């Protein structure tokens, strides 16, 4: 889908983080990644932005990232569209998306959470339990959120 600037928002876009605000004085932004390993943010130089759910400034639809790196638990990045600290601060709360097709290839027996959503779950006897609707990271464990199977599925 194309917006008023002609930027195409990828059909396979996945939300991977949120802008926390400015980092430094040269227009870099500080991003809270949603994954422990933020490789999806480093896999592409095109970050798509959407406004936060609350009131605020509408961000540019696309950031062309020139540099990015991990900074502790965060990712910091510079982009062509963010010339100074004021512009970076204005992005606070923006939601960061990247195309799923740009994610690094998962290893053997590894899966991205987003790829599990929508899969059907059954017990060892093959009885349907439901469908994966999300995941929760509790720290020591990742927990599948499963919507119960309806009688029509069974």
Secondary structure, 3 states (H helix, E strand, C coil): CECCCCCECCCCEEEEEEEEEEECCCCEEEEEECCCCCHHHHCCCEEEEECCCCCCCCCCCEEEEEEEEEECCEEEEEECCCCCHHHHHHCCCCEEEEEHHHCCCCCCCCCCHHHHCCCEEECCCCCEEEEEEEEEECCCCEEEEEEECCCCCC
